[in-house]
Amino acid sequence: MENITELTVHELQEKLANKELTITEITQAYVDRINEKEKDVKAFITPLTEEAIAQAKEVQAKVESGEIKGEFAGIPIGIKDNLCTKGVKTTCASKMLENFVSPYSATVVEKLNDESIISLGKLNMDEFAMGSSTENSHFEKTRNPWNLNKVPGGSSGGSAAAVAANLVPWALGSDTGGSIRQPASLCGVVGLKPTYGLVSRYGLVAFASSLDQIGPITKDVKDAAMLLNLIAGHDEKDTTSVDAEKKDYVQALKNDVKGLKIAVPKEFFGEGINAEVKASLEKAIEKYKELGAEVEEVSLDIAKYALATYYIIACAEASSNLGRFDGIRYGYRAPEAKDLKEIFKKSRSEGFGPEVKRRIILGTYVLSSGYYDAYYKKAQQARTLVMKEFNKVFENYDVILTPTSPVTAFDIGSKSENPLEMYLADICTVSVNIAGLPGISIPCGVDSEGLPIGMQLIGNKFQEEKILNAAYTYEQATKFREKYKPEFKGGAN
């Protein structure tokens, strides 16, 4: 029999329905896989393997007695460690929250619990979701399963690496400037960032509230559509949650792109993009033409503003959101402090890592009097320009196609000394968050080192079904998962 952990979620469901597998067998297979490979990949902060096996037995019994009937009952999942989980540590990969146990669960986690989905644990990330390589975690540096000396991307690197290494069948991540799509690209899996407001952010530890969005990281597009079905929907606890009509995203997967109008912005294929990434995307464009889509080059002249706009807005919101970690209310408190001022100062300087401090300082600066108009206000005006540019393209096209990342996975440690170079890793993805649009990354080939290359498809607001179908049709025609598998090359250095 094929390896259980290599199956997609829809394949697992089929085997459960046909009584070829039990919930306990599936969960045990994943626990065995975690025990075998986690030491190499380091994807988890808090594994819940024993709890998962106990829960699997319980769910199995309830399914057999007819008490539970859901189609997702007993399917395991991994959860990024910035999503609150009641009774389980939620650390955001920070010393600041090292021992924080959330008293409640995020809305998306509640939705999974309602379906009797089993959590295999909390996954590693860049501290407070700030980073593009998962090297900024207080606990571990996660490694890329395709080559263990490479980064998995970030900030949802633990989620992407866990799915790629078959440690979990699917996972939840969060995306503030590409944090689902970029690691999905570097790890050769599917990552979907939904439209801002489609999925509740209640219980997601805030980094930049006007940009953050929770979404799925999966083995294939159908799984992404299924997980989006589960987590999308209005939530009264989140004031930015949109009361949109409920859609079935799986129904949108038609495997047909005839007449679909795809825009390819030439600015995303200019300098800075790796030649092999570019060649792979050009091949993908040809494939879309073969499949009957209409592909045209357009100008989307936002790349030069997008990164600066993103980092000003994101850091400003982060400095405000992270003000609550003061050593008083909850989280880390410096043991040596003598008075209130020292508690604030020492708790924050000892509790936060260097990248988080860098962004708080930058954010506080751009919000300070005298600089607010020069930076923050300007960034908000540039944000409006970015939205308008996208709207202009969507007047004539259904989908925009770009690289997800300008490069493939880079060596661990190669960019950590140069924050600006690291920030450029997000150049292709940040504009999607600035405009609140949906974007998906799917694998479209590998480079000469055997590392995955990702293609990004961007849709207009609440048009997830268009990008999902475009991604699905391409995936069915190219069969990436059948041709390539992570090799776990290299080793811990």
C-alpha positions as CSV (number, residue, x, y, z in Angstrom):
1,M,0.0,0.0,0.0
2,E,1.2,3.5,-0.8
3,N,2.6,5.5,2.1
4,I,-0.3,7.0,4.1
5,T,1.5,10.3,4.8
6,E,2.0,11.0,1.1
7,L,-1.8,11.1,0.4
8,T,-3.7,14.3,0.0
9,V,-6.6,15.1,2.4
10,H,-9.2,14.2,-0.3
11,E,-7.4,10.9,-0.9
12,L,-7.4,10.2,2.9
13,Q,-11.2,11.0,3.0
14,E,-11.8,8.5,0.2
15,K,-9.9,5.8,2.0
16,L,-11.8,6.5,5.2
17,A,-15.1,6.4,3.4
18,N,-14.2,3.1,1.7
19,K,-13.0,1.7,5.1
20,E,-9.5,1.1,3.6
21,L,-8.0,3.1,6.5
22,T,-9.1,4.1,10.0
23,I,-8.6,7.4,11.8
24,T,-6.2,5.8,14.2
25,E,-4.1,4.3,11.4
26,I,-3.8,7.7,9.7
27,T,-2.9,9.6,12.9
28,Q,-0.4,6.9,13.9
29,A,1.2,7.1,10.5
30,Y,1.7,10.8,10.9
31,V,3.0,10.4,14.5
32,D,5.5,7.8,13.2
33,R,6.6,10.2,10.4
34,I,7.1,13.1,12.9
35,N,9.1,10.8,15.2
36,E,11.3,9.9,12.2
37,K,11.7,13.2,10.4
38,E,11.1,16.1,12.8
39,K,14.7,15.9,14.1
40,D,15.9,16.9,10.6
41,V,13.2,19.4,9.7
42,K,12.4,21.0,13.0
43,A,9.0,22.2,11.9
44,F,7.2,22.0,15.3
45,I,7.4,24.2,18.4
46,T,4.9,22.1,20.4
47,P,4.2,18.6,18.9
48,L,0.9,17.1,20.2
49,T,1.6,13.5,19.2
50,E,0.3,11.7,22.3
51,E,-2.8,13.9,22.5
52,A,-3.4,13.3,18.8
53,I,-3.4,9.5,19.2
54,A,-5.7,9.7,22.2
55,Q,-8.1,12.1,20.2
56,A,-7.9,9.8,17.2
57,K,-9.2,6.8,19.2
58,E,-12.0,9.0,20.6
59,V,-13.1,10.3,17.2
60,Q,-12.8,6.8,15.7
61,A,-15.2,5.4,18.4
62,K,-17.7,8.3,17.8
63,V,-17.6,7.8,14.1
64,E,-18.3,4.1,14.5
65,S,-21.2,4.7,16.9
66,G,-22.7,7.3,14.5
67,E,-22.2,10.2,16.9
68,I,-20.0,12.1,14.5
69,K,-20.8,12.2,10.7
70,G,-18.5,15.0,9.3
71,E,-16.4,14.3,6.2
72,F,-13.3,15.8,8.0
73,A,-13.7,13.9,11.2
74,G,-10.3,12.5,12.2
75,I,-8.2,14.2,9.6
76,P,-5.0,15.6,11.2
77,I,-3.6,19.1,10.7
78,G,-0.7,21.4,11.8
79,I,-1.3,24.9,13.1
80,K,1.0,27.9,12.9
81,D,2.0,29.0,16.4
82,N,0.5,32.4,16.2
83,L,-3.1,31.0,16.2
84,C,-4.5,30.8,19.7
85,T,-5.3,27.3,20.9
86,K,-7.1,26.9,24.2
87,G,-5.1,24.9,26.7
88,V,-2.0,24.7,24.4
89,K,1.0,26.9,24.3
90,T,0.8,29.7,21.7
91,T,4.3,31.2,21.6
92,C,4.6,33.1,18.3
93,A,8.1,31.6,18.3
94,S,9.1,34.3,20.8
95,K,10.7,34.3,24.3
96,M,8.1,36.9,25.1
97,L,5.3,34.2,24.9
98,E,7.4,31.1,25.7
99,N,5.1,29.9,28.4
100,F,1.8,31.5,27.3
101,V,-1.2,29.2,27.3
102,S,-4.1,30.8,25.5
103,P,-7.4,30.8,27.5
104,Y,-9.4,30.6,24.2
105,S,-9.1,29.3,20.7
106,A,-9.0,31.4,17.4
107,T,-12.2,31.2,15.4
108,V,-10.4,29.1,12.7
109,V,-9.3,26.7,15.3
110,E,-12.8,26.4,16.7
111,K,-14.0,25.7,13.2
112,L,-11.5,22.8,12.9
113,N,-12.5,21.5,16.3
114,D,-16.2,21.6,15.3
115,E,-15.3,19.2,12.4
116,S,-13.3,16.9,14.8
117,I,-10.1,17.6,13.0
118,I,-7.1,16.4,15.0
119,S,-4.2,18.8,15.8
120,L,-0.7,17.3,15.5
121,G,0.8,20.4,17.1
122,K,1.9,24.0,16.8
123,L,4.3,24.8,14.0
124,N,7.4,27.0,13.9
125,M,7.6,30.4,12.4
126,D,9.5,33.7,12.4
127,E,9.0,35.4,15.7
128,F,5.7,37.3,15.7
129,A,5.5,36.4,11.9
130,M,8.3,38.8,11.1
131,G,10.7,37.3,8.6
132,S,11.0,35.4,5.3
133,S,13.1,32.4,6.3
134,T,12.0,31.1,9.7
135,E,15.4,31.9,11.0
136,N,14.0,34.4,13.5
137,S,12.4,31.9,15.8
138,H,13.4,31.9,19.4
139,F,13.3,28.0,19.4
140,E,14.6,26.4,16.2
141,K,15.6,27.2,12.7
142,T,13.3,25.1,10.5
143,R,14.9,23.4,7.5
144,N,13.7,22.9,4.0
145,P,12.8,19.2,3.3
146,W,14.1,19.5,-0.3
147,N,17.6,20.4,1.1
148,L,18.2,20.6,4.8
149,N,20.8,23.3,4.4
150,K,18.3,25.7,2.9
151,V,15.6,27.8,4.5
152,P,11.9,26.9,4.1
153,G,10.9,30.5,3.7
154,G,8.8,32.4,6.2
155,S,7.1,33.4,8.3
156,S,5.0,30.2,7.9
157,G,8.1,28.1,7.3
158,G,7.1,25.5,9.8
159,S,3.7,25.0,8.2
160,A,5.2,24.8,4.7
161,A,8.0,22.5,5.7
162,A,5.7,20.2,7.7
163,V,3.4,19.8,4.7
164,A,6.3,19.3,2.2
165,A,7.9,16.7,4.6
166,N,4.6,14.8,5.0
167,L,4.6,15.5,8.8
168,V,1.1,16.9,8.4
169,P,-1.4,16.4,5.5
170,W,-2.2,20.2,5.6
171,A,-1.6,23.2,7.8
172,L,-2.8,26.7,8.6
173,G,-0.5,29.6,8.1
174,S,-0.8,33.4,8.2
175,D,0.2,35.9,5.5
176,T,1.0,39.5,6.2
177,G,3.3,40.2,3.2
178,G,3.7,36.7,1.6
179,S,4.2,34.6,4.7
180,I,2.0,31.7,3.3
181,R,2.9,32.0,-0.4
182,Q,6.6,32.5,-0.2
183,P,7.4,29.4,2.0
184,A,4.9,27.4,-0.1
185,S,6.9,28.4,-3.1
186,L,10.3,27.5,-1.5
187,C,8.9,24.2,-0.2
188,G,7.1,23.1,-3.3
189,V,3.5,23.1,-1.9
190,V,0.3,25.1,-2.4
191,G,-0.2,28.2,-0.3
192,L,-3.4,30.4,-0.5
193,K,-3.7,33.9,0.9
194,P,-7.5,34.7,0.9
195,T,-9.0,38.1,0.4
196,Y,-8.7,40.3,3.4
197,G,-11.8,39.8,5.5
198,L,-12.8,36.5,4.1
199,V,-11.4,34.5,7.0
200,S,-11.8,35.7,10.6
201,R,-8.6,36.9,12.3
202,Y,-10.0,36.5,15.8
203,G,-7.4,34.7,17.8
204,L,-4.6,35.4,15.4
205,V,-1.8,37.2,17.3
206,A,-1.7,40.5,15.5
207,F,1.4,41.6,13.6
208,A,-0.1,44.2,11.1
209,S,-3.9,44.2,11.5
210,S,-4.7,45.7,8.1
211,L,-2.5,43.1,6.2
212,D,-2.7,39.9,8.2
213,Q,-4.8,37.0,6.8
214,I,-5.0,33.3,7.8
215,G,-5.0,30.7,5.0
216,P,-4.2,27.1,4.0
217,I,-0.9,25.4,3.1
218,T,-1.6,22.1,1.4
219,K,-0.3,19.4,-0.9
220,D,-2.6,20.2,-3.8
221,V,-5.1,22.8,-4.9
222,K,-8.2,20.7,-4.1
223,D,-7.1,20.4,-0.5
224,A,-6.6,24.2,-0.4
225,A,-10.2,24.7,-1.7
226,M,-11.5,22.3,1.0
227,L,-9.6,24.0,3.8
228,L,-10.8,27.4,2.6
229,N,-14.4,26.1,2.7
230,L,-13.9,25.2,6.3
231,I,-12.3,28.4,7.6
232,A,-14.0,31.1,5.4
233,G,-17.0,33.0,6.7
234,H,-18.3,36.0,8.7
235,D,-17.3,36.3,12.3
236,E,-18.9,38.8,14.7
237,K,-15.8,38.7,16.8
238,D,-13.7,40.2,14.0
239,T,-14.9,43.7,12.9
240,T,-12.9,43.4,9.6
241,S,-14.6,40.1,8.8
242,V,-16.8,40.5,5.7
243,D,-20.4,39.1,5.5
244,A,-20.0,37.7,2.0
245,E,-22.1,34.9,0.5
246,K,-20.9,31.4,1.3
247,K,-19.3,29.7,-1.6
248,D,-18.2,26.1,-2.2
249,Y,-14.6,26.5,-3.5
250,V,-14.3,22.8,-4.4
251,Q,-17.2,23.3,-6.9
252,A,-15.0,26.0,-8.6
253,L,-12.4,23.5,-9.7
254,K,-13.5,22.9,-13.3
255,N,-10.2,21.9,-14.9
256,D,-10.8,24.3,-17.8
257,V,-9.3,27.7,-18.4
258,K,-10.5,28.3,-22.0
259,G,-11.1,32.0,-22.5
260,L,-9.6,32.9,-19.1
261,K,-7.7,36.2,-19.4
262,I,-4.4,36.2,-17.7
263,A,-2.3,39.3,-17.3
264,V,1.5,39.0,-16.9
265,P,3.0,42.2,-15.5
266,K,6.4,42.8,-17.1
267,E,7.7,44.6,-14.0
268,F,7.7,41.4,-12.1
269,F,10.0,39.7,-14.6
270,G,12.7,42.4,-14.6
271,E,16.0,42.5,-12.8
272,G,16.4,40.7,-9.5
273,I,14.5,37.6,-10.7
274,N,16.6,34.4,-11.0
275,A,17.0,33.2,-14.6
276,E,15.8,29.7,-13.8
277,V,12.7,31.0,-12.0
278,K,11.9,33.2,-15.0
279,A,12.4,30.3,-17.5
280,S,10.1,28.1,-15.4
281,L,7.4,30.8,-15.4
282,E,7.7,31.3,-19.1
283,K,7.1,27.6,-19.6
284,A,4.0,27.9,-17.3
285,I,2.7,30.8,-19.4
286,E,3.1,28.7,-22.6
287,K,1.2,25.8,-20.8
288,Y,-1.7,28.2,-20.1
289,K,-1.8,29.2,-23.7
290,E,-1.9,25.5,-24.8
291,L,-4.8,25.0,-22.3
292,G,-6.8,27.8,-24.0
293,A,-6.2,30.8,-21.8
294,E,-5.5,34.2,-23.2
295,V,-2.2,35.5,-21.9
296,E,-1.0,39.1,-22.4
297,E,1.8,41.2,-21.0
298,V,0.7,44.3,-19.1
299,S,2.3,47.0,-17.1
300,L,1.7,47.0,-13.3
301,D,4.0,49.7,-12.2
302,I,3.8,49.2,-8.4
303,A,6.8,47.1,-7.6
304,K,9.0,50.1,-6.8
305,Y,6.5,51.5,-4.3
306,A,5.1,48.3,-2.9
307,L,8.0,47.1,-0.7
308,A,8.5,50.5,0.9
309,T,4.8,51.0,1.4
310,Y,4.5,47.6,3.0
311,Y,7.3,47.9,5.4
312,I,6.2,51.4,6.6
313,I,2.5,50.2,7.2
314,A,3.5,46.8,8.6
315,C,6.1,48.2,11.1
316,A,3.8,51.0,12.2
317,E,1.0,48.6,13.0
318,A,3.4,46.1,14.6
319,S,4.8,48.8,16.9
320,S,1.3,49.6,18.0
321,N,0.1,45.9,18.3
322,L,3.2,44.8,20.2
323,G,2.8,47.5,22.8
324,R,0.7,45.1,24.9
325,F,3.8,43.0,25.6
326,D,5.1,45.1,28.4
327,G,5.9,42.6,31.2
328,I,2.8,43.6,33.1
329,R,-0.3,42.1,31.5
330,Y,1.0,38.7,30.3
331,G,4.0,37.2,28.6
332,Y,7.6,37.4,29.7
333,R,8.6,39.6,32.7
334,A,12.2,40.4,33.4
335,P,13.0,38.9,36.9
336,E,15.7,41.5,37.8
337,A,13.6,44.7,37.3
338,K,13.5,47.1,40.3
339,D,10.7,49.5,39.2
340,L,8.0,49.9,36.6
341,K,10.2,51.6,34.0
342,E,12.7,48.8,34.3
343,I,10.0,46.2,34.0
344,F,9.0,47.7,30.6
345,K,12.5,48.2,29.4
346,K,14.1,44.9,30.5
347,S,11.0,42.7,29.7
348,R,10.8,44.0,26.1
349,S,14.6,44.1,25.5
350,E,15.0,40.5,26.8
351,G,11.7,39.1,25.4
352,F,11.9,40.3,21.8
353,G,14.4,39.1,19.2
354,P,16.5,41.4,16.9
355,E,14.1,41.4,13.9
356,V,11.1,42.2,16.1
357,K,13.0,45.1,17.8
358,R,14.1,46.4,14.4
359,R,10.5,46.6,13.2
360,I,9.1,48.1,16.4
361,I,11.8,50.8,16.3
362,L,11.1,51.5,12.6
363,G,7.3,51.6,13.2
364,T,7.6,53.9,16.2
365,Y,9.8,56.2,14.2
366,V,7.3,56.5,11.2
367,L,4.4,57.1,13.6
368,S,6.3,59.8,15.7
369,S,5.3,63.4,15.4
370,G,7.1,65.2,12.6
371,Y,7.5,61.9,10.6
372,Y,3.9,60.7,10.6
373,D,2.9,62.8,7.5
374,A,6.2,62.2,5.7
375,Y,6.1,58.4,6.0
376,Y,2.9,56.8,7.4
377,K,0.5,59.1,5.7
378,K,2.4,58.8,2.4
379,A,2.5,55.1,2.7
380,Q,-1.4,55.0,3.0
381,Q,-1.6,57.2,-0.1
382,A,0.7,54.9,-2.0
383,R,-1.5,52.0,-0.8
384,T,-4.5,53.6,-2.5
385,L,-2.4,53.9,-5.7
386,V,-1.5,50.2,-5.6
387,M,-5.2,49.3,-5.2
388,K,-6.1,51.5,-8.2
389,E,-3.3,50.0,-10.4
390,F,-4.7,46.5,-9.6
391,N,-8.3,47.6,-10.3
392,K,-7.2,48.9,-13.7
393,V,-5.7,45.5,-14.6
394,F,-8.8,43.6,-13.3
395,E,-11.1,45.7,-15.6
396,N,-9.7,43.6,-18.5
397,Y,-8.3,40.4,-17.0
398,D,-9.4,37.7,-14.7
399,V,-6.1,36.7,-13.1
400,I,-2.6,38.1,-12.8
401,L,0.4,35.8,-13.0
402,T,3.8,36.5,-11.4
403,P,6.6,34.7,-9.7
404,T,5.9,34.0,-6.0
405,S,9.5,34.5,-5.0
406,P,12.3,36.0,-7.2
407,V,14.6,33.2,-6.0
408,T,14.5,29.5,-4.9
409,A,15.3,28.5,-1.3
410,F,18.6,30.1,-0.1
411,D,21.2,28.8,2.3
412,I,20.4,29.0,6.0
413,G,22.4,32.0,7.4
414,S,23.1,33.5,3.9
415,K,20.9,36.6,4.3
416,S,20.5,36.9,8.1
417,E,23.2,39.6,8.3
418,N,21.5,41.7,5.7
419,P,17.9,42.6,6.6
420,L,17.4,44.6,3.4
421,E,18.3,41.7,1.2
422,M,15.9,39.5,3.3
423,Y,13.1,42.1,2.8
424,L,13.5,41.8,-1.0
425,A,12.4,38.1,-0.7
426,D,8.9,39.6,-0.4
427,I,9.0,41.8,-3.5
428,C,6.5,39.7,-5.5
429,T,4.0,39.1,-2.7
430,V,3.6,42.2,-0.6
431,S,1.4,44.2,-3.0
432,V,-1.3,41.5,-2.7
433,N,-1.6,42.2,1.0
434,I,-1.5,46.0,0.5
435,A,-4.5,45.7,-1.8
436,G,-6.3,43.1,0.3
437,L,-6.4,40.7,-2.7
438,P,-6.4,36.8,-2.8
439,G,-3.2,35.1,-4.1
440,I,-2.1,31.5,-4.5
441,S,1.3,30.0,-5.0
442,I,1.6,26.7,-6.7
443,P,4.8,24.8,-7.8
444,C,5.7,25.1,-11.5
445,G,9.0,23.3,-11.7
446,V,12.4,22.9,-10.0
447,D,15.8,24.6,-10.6
448,S,19.1,22.9,-11.5
449,E,19.7,22.2,-7.8
450,G,16.3,20.4,-7.6
451,L,14.7,23.2,-5.5
452,P,11.0,24.1,-6.2
453,I,9.9,27.2,-8.1
454,G,6.6,28.8,-7.3
455,M,4.1,30.6,-9.5
456,Q,1.7,33.2,-8.0
457,L,-1.8,33.8,-9.3
458,I,-3.6,36.9,-8.1
459,G,-7.3,37.5,-8.3
460,N,-9.7,40.4,-7.7
461,K,-11.3,40.7,-4.3
462,F,-13.5,37.7,-3.3
463,Q,-12.7,35.9,-6.6
464,E,-10.8,33.0,-5.0
465,E,-12.7,30.6,-7.2
466,K,-11.0,32.1,-10.3
467,I,-7.4,31.7,-9.0
468,L,-8.2,28.3,-7.5
469,N,-9.5,27.0,-10.8
470,A,-6.6,28.5,-12.8
471,A,-4.2,26.8,-10.3
472,Y,-6.1,23.5,-10.4
473,T,-6.2,23.3,-14.2
474,Y,-2.4,24.0,-14.4
475,E,-1.7,21.5,-11.6
476,Q,-3.8,18.8,-13.4
477,A,-1.9,19.4,-16.7
478,T,1.6,19.3,-15.1
479,K,1.4,16.8,-12.2
480,F,4.2,18.4,-10.1
481,R,3.7,16.0,-7.2
482,E,4.0,12.9,-9.3
483,K,7.3,14.1,-10.8
484,Y,9.1,15.6,-7.8
485,K,9.5,14.8,-4.2
486,P,11.6,16.4,-1.4
487,E,14.9,14.6,-1.1
488,F,16.1,15.7,2.4
489,K,19.5,16.4,0.9
490,G,22.2,17.9,3.0
491,G,22.2,17.8,6.7
492,A,22.2,19.8,9.9
493,N,25.3,21.9,10.0
